[in-house]
Amino acid sequence: MKTWFLTIATIVVCSLSAQAQITIVNPTFVDAGARVTITPGAIMYIGGHAEIRAGRVDVQSLGRLIVEGHCSIWEGGLYLFGDGTGLIRGDLEIKFDGVCWRYKPGVLTIEGTIYNYGHLNNDGEINIGR
């Protein structure tokens, strides 16, 4: 049941249009291979943890990603372009095959700790801690 819900949620997120918002209040959002794009003006709010296991999450300029828990990138990546912003209220863990790119000029805020075993690139601004 949970896997089915997450698949549907991923399909919905992939088709976000400008000024749209999607809220996922589930203990964990899992991207197991999809390409998720948060378009300009859109907000993706995850009320729990996020796991990128084999997919890719793109936050386009003026898009916003909010994760209330921890975010783990196993394989695949999280990419924040232009003025796209991200807020992770827990820790960010980038595993060996994971990628996190923060392009300029936007901001990624991690209220916890960053554990990087993979690839972290920052051309913009990353704030760590509260």
N, C-alpha and C positions, 0 to 999 in steps of 0.2 A: 504494500500500500504506500509506504513512504517513498520508495523508489519511483513509483508511478507518479506521485504528486510532484516530485522533484523534476521528473522529465517534462511534465506539463508546464511547470514553472519556468524551466529553461526555454521551452518553446515560446512562451509568452514574453519572456525577457528579450529573446532574440528579435522580436518584432516591435519593440518599443518605438514610439514615434516622439517627436519633439513635444515638450511640455507634458509628457506622460509620466506616471509614477507607478511603480509596482512595489508592493510590500509583501515580504515573505517573513511571516512570524512562525517559524518552525525551528526546532532546536538546531538543525544543521541544514545548510544549503550545499548541495554537492553538484559540481560541474564535472561530469565524467567523460567529457569529450566534445561538448558543444562549444561553439563560438558565441559568446554573449556580448552584445554591443549595447552600451548605455549611451543613447544619442544626446546631442546638445539639448539642454533644458530638462532632461529626464533624471529621475532619482530612482535608484534601486536601494531599498531599505531591507536589511536582513536582521531580524530580531534575535538571532542566535549566532552560531558559528558558520563560517564559510570554508569550504574545501574545494580547491581546484585540483582535481586528481589527474586530468588529462586534457583539459579544455583550455580555453582562453577567454579572459574577460577584458574587454576594451572599454575604457571610460573616455568618451570623446570630449572635446573641448566644451566646457559648460555643463557637462554631465556630472552626476554625483553618485558615489557609492558609499553607503553607510553600513558597517557591520558592527552589531552590538557586542559580539563575542570575539573569539580568536579567528584568525584567517591563516590557513595552511595552503601552501602552493606545493603540491607534490611533483607534478609534471605539467608543463604548460605554463601559462603565465597570467599576470595581472599587468595591464598596460594603461597608464594614465596619460592622455595626450593633451597638449595645450593647456587650457584653463580647467581641465577636468580635475575634480577633487575626490579624495578618498578619506574616510575616517574609519579607523579600526579601533574600537574601544578596548580590545584585549591585545594579545601578542600577534605579531606577524612572523610566521615561520616559513622560510623558503628552503625547501628540501633540495637535495643534490641536483635533480633535473628540473627545478623550478626557476622561474624568471619573474622579476618585478622591475618594471621600468617606469620611472617618473620623469616624463619629458617636461621641458620648461614651457610655460612659466608657472604651472599650477602647484598645488600643495597636497601632500599626503601626510596625514597625521596618524601616528600610532601611539595610543595612550599607554600601551604596555611596553614590551621589549621586542626588538627585532632579532631573530635567530636566523642567520644567513649561512646556508651550506651550499647554495646554488649561485645565482647571478642576480645582483642588485645593482641597478644603474640609476643615477640621479642627476638629471639636468635641471630640475626645478628645485623644490624645497621639500624636505622630509623633516617633520617635527616628531621627536620621540619623547614620550613621557607626558604627564599631565601639565 
